[in-house]
């Protein structure tokens, strides 16, 4: 799956380069491209916000943070990348409910988020900055470094030991990224992640059906097992 | 130019618990009442039904029912030397912004604050001497007594459908209840909620330590209930989606399913949603009405009124007073002025306990299926002298909205991602519980509100500026609480536990509590307070404000009990005293 995605991305990149000379793409070519896209839709994720570099970064990140094991499939198979893409494309990503008037000051951490960036803008600035850091440190962007290097980088990033030159504050971006990964794992599947209710299955959260008036007594100190139900299941 | 509307008898600003209570009571008394609510209409059937309401991301993390900080927020700082910056998104506290206000998304915890709060200065001075109270601690008696408020607590508990067990009936201590509570005239309207395992284990351990645990009183109906006004409650389903959510079963006592629909059936009452009040208009010793903007059209209106009632969220009530220039703004340097004084918050500590092999079912809980012990809270016999702090904290356990994005306890030291994180998350979600302590915050000279000099809201008005941090008193209390919580946790012999530690500085980022108090405090005279004991402005006798903004300091308890009681108390004072003889109800 992952290799397929990379192949597709390489293809798209080369296609862009190749067609640059013939800027006036003809209709048949366009239709052909559409057909190709439609054919691959079932196998590859469709994005509405993330660009190719961002897709590669996010896919590598969520698969590193949520590796496949007996508890759940890997992050991209759970749709965490899709959750993030949708969140950034939607109103939250565009700064809904975010006070965006200046003046802008860095402030004290107790004063919370103070960047003049919407979440989508922070991702757009933050991912190239993180890749530039990886390129400088490891010679390659994040999605091309090996697992041990990814782990080393993420641990340093989380611990505040990574700075982005001329980019947004690394720590603030990491905080948002991590929150979004967790949301993509555990939010209701209608938001694009938690595919197959994988996050809920992993911990035994029974979902949204919760008529426990009698269960609260009946299952005291007993494992409660029931079919896990999401919003879509009840709609 | 504002369009001037026809005068009404009373205008209510904000339609949550207090606005709903006053609207209903005053409309029933024959007054023509208009309520102005900045948010939109919401109802259980249309907005809080299954399955859509059970969306943790939307309601907990995207703040669907809360104030939109894009339009109006506050600036924040820890002390006067810092530059205040805007709270650009919600975090530490969550004011509501729809019809029903914060009563829609609260948990339901309903406490009776006692004379331990209302007589705070005199009680501590009497017992410990005047010098026990630090010079910067601006605590004062509230000017009201528990005995005066008791019938109104009772009224509110029956309207809100509170489940609980009395600990003190007319002076007689009752087994199973809170022995430290003040006397109540009668039992709660509903028996306590079913005790969940975490609460049971906490209660057993607390008893072993010699404490006096009891089931927390909460407006989650333990069985189907019809309140004295005829509002019908379903039985709580322990669904685990309580705090932050509207209740689809109408089992959580909320204004939108009790007092507000009753007011709306009364022809004397009119609700205008999407109406953002920008100013209270004052003329001499009276207010004449308010100006507001219809946020759907941008049009501005003046609504003249015989009585103006500020019933918005506590912070916004103070903001309106400051924007309207009513009363003298508080100045911490000179310690002059009163509007903005004694802003208080709460503190707290929490420990996670991990028990291999137990099944806590954290998703199976009511908003208030917790148990509490008040041995270090409203217990006057707890000697504070060796510990050097004033106030107290209630200890408790139970789950409240233990949903998986926000609640995934793992032992400290667990990695934040990868296979080890997944394994620990999977292992401990259902096998952990917590013990917490919620602590009071005493008023301090340097914790206050004023208007921000730089930042503005969508209406071009200055944002409110909040200056707050925990002081030595809270740190001492927090250390004491952390030790007691950790001792209790150890006594339960868990597989492991994440020890509680003191909260040393206030940050706006993590959620803590929507219990912001003070700013337009009640008191005995105009030099120490903004409103009198009837919550009537000292500066304008036809202006009242009801909310936690009138609290002279903050207790460890959730504020809604006294907020609801004071709404009925004020409604009564207006109906039985003020309307007969409009003027100051207490002479200055």
Contacts between the chains, C-beta under 8 A, distances in Angstrom:
chain1	res1	chain2	res2	distance
A	64	B	417	7.2
A	64	B	418	7.5
A	65	B	417	3.7
A	65	B	418	6.7
A	65	B	421	8.0
A	66	B	417	7.1
A	66	B	422	7.0
A	67	B	418	6.4
A	67	B	419	5.8
A	67	B	422	7.8
A	69	B	419	5.2
A	69	B	422	6.4
A	69	B	423	7.9
A	71	B	419	7.9
A	71	B	422	4.6
A	71	B	423	6.6
A	71	B	426	5.1
A	72	B	422	6.6
A	92	B	62	6.1
A	95	B	70	7.5
A	96	B	70	6.9
A	97	B	62	7.6
A	97	B	63	6.4
A	97	B	68	5.3
A	97	B	69	5.7
A	97	B	70	5.3
A	97	B	89	6.4
A	97	B	90	7.5
A	98	B	69	7.0
A	98	B	70	5.9
A	98	B	88	5.7
A	98	B	89	5.5
A	99	B	69	4.9
A	99	B	70	5.8
A	99	B	73	4.9
A	99	B	86	4.9
A	99	B	87	7.3
A	99	B	88	4.4
A	99	B	89	7.3
A	100	B	70	6.9
A	100	B	88	7.5
A	101	B	86	7.2
A	101	B	455	6.5
A	101	B	456	7.0
A	103	B	454	6.8
A	105	B	83	6.6
A	105	B	85	5.7
A	107	B	83	7.7
A	107	B	85	4.4
A	108	B	77	8.0
A	108	B	78	7.2
A	108	B	82	6.7
A	109	B	507	6.9
A	109	B	509	7.5
A	110	B	76	7.9
A	110	B	78	5.9
A	110	B	505	6.3
A	110	B	506	6.6
A	110	B	507	4.1
A	110	B	508	6.4
A	110	B	509	7.4
A	111	B	76	5.9
A	111	B	77	7.1
A	111	B	85	4.6
A	111	B	87	7.7
A	111	B	508	6.1
A	112	B	76	8.0
A	112	B	87	6.4
A	112	B	88	6.6
A	112	B	89	7.0
A	112	B	91	5.9
A	112	B	507	7.4
A	112	B	508	4.6
A	112	B	509	4.8
A	113	B	88	5.1
A	113	B	89	5.8
A	114	B	85	5.8
A	114	B	86	8.0
A	114	B	88	6.6
A	151	B	418	7.6
A	154	B	417	7.3
A	158	B	416	6.5
A	178	B	416	6.9
A	178	B	417	7.9
A	181	B	417	7.5
A	182	B	405	6.1
A	182	B	408	7.9
A	183	B	57	6.0
A	183	B	61	6.6
A	183	B	405	5.5
A	186	B	56	7.7
A	186	B	404	4.1
A	186	B	405	4.6
A	186	B	408	7.7
A	187	B	56	6.5
A	187	B	57	4.0
A	187	B	61	7.9
A	187	B	405	5.9
A	188	B	54	7.6
A	188	B	55	5.5
A	188	B	56	7.0
A	188	B	57	6.5
A	190	B	55	7.5
A	191	B	57	5.6
A	199	B	404	6.6
A	200	B	404	6.6
A	202	B	422	6.6
A	202	B	425	7.0
A	202	B	426	5.1
A	203	B	404	6.1
A	203	B	408	7.2
A	203	B	425	6.0
A	203	B	426	5.5
A	203	B	429	3.9
A	203	B	430	7.2
A	204	B	426	7.8
A	204	B	429	6.5
A	204	B	430	5.5
A	205	B	363	5.9
A	205	B	403	7.6
A	205	B	404	4.8
A	205	B	429	7.0
A	206	B	363	6.2
A	208	B	50	7.4
A	208	B	51	5.6
A	208	B	54	3.6
A	208	B	241	7.6
A	210	B	54	7.4
A	210	B	237	6.3
A	210	B	238	7.3
A	210	B	239	3.6
A	210	B	240	5.7
A	210	B	241	6.8
A	210	B	363	6.7
A	210	B	364	7.4
A	211	B	237	5.0
A	211	B	239	7.3
A	212	B	237	5.7
A	212	B	238	4.0
A	212	B	239	6.5
A	212	B	240	7.8
A	212	B	364	4.6
A	213	B	235	5.8
A	213	B	236	7.2
A	213	B	237	5.2
A	213	B	238	6.5
A	215	B	238	7.4
A	215	B	361	8.0
A	215	B	364	6.1
A	216	B	194	4.9
A	216	B	196	6.3
A	216	B	238	4.5
A	216	B	361	7.9
A	216	B	364	5.3
A	216	B	365	7.7
A	216	B	369	7.6
A	217	B	194	5.7
A	219	B	359	7.3
A	219	B	361	5.7
A	219	B	364	6.7
A	220	B	196	7.0
A	220	B	197	5.2
A	220	B	200	7.7
A	220	B	361	7.8
A	221	B	197	5.2
A	221	B	358	6.1
A	221	B	359	5.2
A	221	B	360	7.9
A	222	B	359	5.5
A	223	B	359	5.0
A	223	B	430	7.3
A	224	B	359	7.3
A	224	B	361	5.2
A	224	B	364	6.8
A	230	B	51	8.0
A	231	B	51	4.5
A	231	B	52	6.5
A	231	B	54	6.7
A	231	B	55	6.4
A	233	B	51	7.9
A	234	B	50	6.4
A	234	B	51	3.8
A	235	B	51	6.1
